[in-house]
Amino acid sequence: MFRLVKTFAMAAFAAALAAPASVVPAAAQTKWNLPAAYPADNPHSVNLLAFAKDVGDATGGKLQITVHAAASLFKAPEIKRAVATGQAQAGEVLISLHENEDPMFGIDVVPFLATSYPSAKKLWLASKPAVEKKLASQGLMLLFAVPWGPQGIYAKKDINTLEDMKGLKWRAYNVGTSRIAELVGAQPVTIQAAELPQALATGVVNAFMTSGSTGYDSKAWESMTHFYDTQAWIPKNVTFVNKAAFDALDKPTQEAILKAAAVAEERGWKLAEEKAKWYLDQLQANKMQVLPPPAALKTGLEKVGEQLTADWLKKAGADGEAVVAAYKK
């Protein structure tokens, strides 16, 4: 995958060298920054690099988008505000980070509501209009959404029941993961993905729930011994643009962005599904135990899921009920 990233970067560089100044005058170029939170070889970042290259190719270099991976420009919780305020023109975030702003941003992390890629896609299509409306009210325009792998529990001991989770220093990164800690008696510690390797190395957290890819990115096997494949939910990253910046572009450039975004969404969903098993294989190759959840743990987590679904519906009200009803049709 790293080679794929290098290929995108080298191709973009070569294209820039090959284009004569008369074809792309400096005055005609528009440069955008796109901050992202995950490493350059993470599938989400790889997809963003491909999106940026597609836009550059389609516009003949008229619009150049620079992807800033690994939270190198803004930290994950800062990205959405940075784009809304014009500090960056586009960005990618794990949308559930912002569930406190609107419950609809957290619908994809309601445990056991959507646990397969087809059901996650159906849930996204049901909730997309509401997400678009909320983002638009904040000066943002949605471009595309791409899922993560199914979420499981990382730990350094056997976890057979919810009782075994009591007292764990549990990494939380959104409302749902904080609430899980509360319900099982764990201690929530807010840690974003870019900070996770250090938190694991220093013992700030000793258990967490995330995808196989984040476990791989953070080399979870260096401190964790178990991964329970609970497939609790399939969260999404969304990519959006500052609406004023988009409106300032000419029509052909706008159309190139929208076309590249549609391609990126399709490519991203396909890549996520293809890579999900690969990441679990890598955990096993690095001596982690990859296990199905024991029956008692699964039953307990399903009860937690029922509680969190009820919590979410109470917050989301009629709009949330309508989206869930449309999803379950």
C-alpha positions, 0 to 999 in steps of 0.5 A: 500500500505504501508503494501505491501512495508513492505511485500517486505522489510520483505521478503527480510530481511527474505531471507537474514537471511535464506540464509547460508553463503556458498550459497551466499559468501560475495565475490560473492555479488554485491550491487547496489544502485537505487535512486528514487524521490518518497515516499516509498509507491508511486506505482512507489517506490513499483514497484521498490522494487518488481523489486529489490526483483525479481532480488535478488530472481532470482540471489540467492542474488548474486545481491542486489539492494537497492532502495533509495526512496523519493530523499534520496540519490539524488534529482530528477534532479541529479539522471540521472547524478549520474547513468551516472557517476557511483555514483549509478548503477541504477536509476528512473526518470521522463524522462520529467525532462530532455527534455532540453537534448533531445526533445524526453524525453518530448514527453509524456508531450505534452498536449493532445497528449496521454490522455488515458493509451492505447494511452500513451502505443502506444506513448511510443512504438513509441518513445522508440527506440529514447529514448533508443538511446539517453540514450545509448549515455550517458552511460545508458541502459533503463530497463523499463518505468511506467506511472503516472496517467493523469494530472489535475490542483490543485488550491484553487479557481474556474478556469473556463477559462485560464484567471483565471490562470493569476498571479497564482504561478504555480509549474513547474517541466519540460519544458512543465509545465513552458511553460504552465505558460508562455502561461496563464500568471502564474508565474512558480516556479520550485519545484520537487515532494519531495519539493512540500508539503513544497512549498504548506504549505508555499504558495510558489505555489498556483496552479499546474498540476500533477497526483492524486498520487502526489496530494495524496503524498503531501496531497494537500487537506491541502492547495488546494480545487479544482482538475480539471481532465483535463487528459492533459497528462500521463507522465512516469518514466523510470528506467535505469542502468549504462551500464558499471555496467551492462556489468560487470555482468555475463550473468545469472545476466544480464538475470535476470535483463532484465526478472525482468524489463519486469515484472516490466513494465507490473506490473507498467502499470497495477498498475498505471491504477488501482490506478488512480481512487483510488487516485481521490477518496482519494482527494474527501474523504479529502474534495477536489472538483474533477471536470471535466474542464469547457468547456471554460477551456478545450477549452483554454487548447486544444489551449495551447496544440496545441501551445505546440505540434507545439513548440515540433515538431519544436524542435524535427525536422524530428525525432519527426515528424516521431515518432508522425506519427508512433504513429498516424497510 
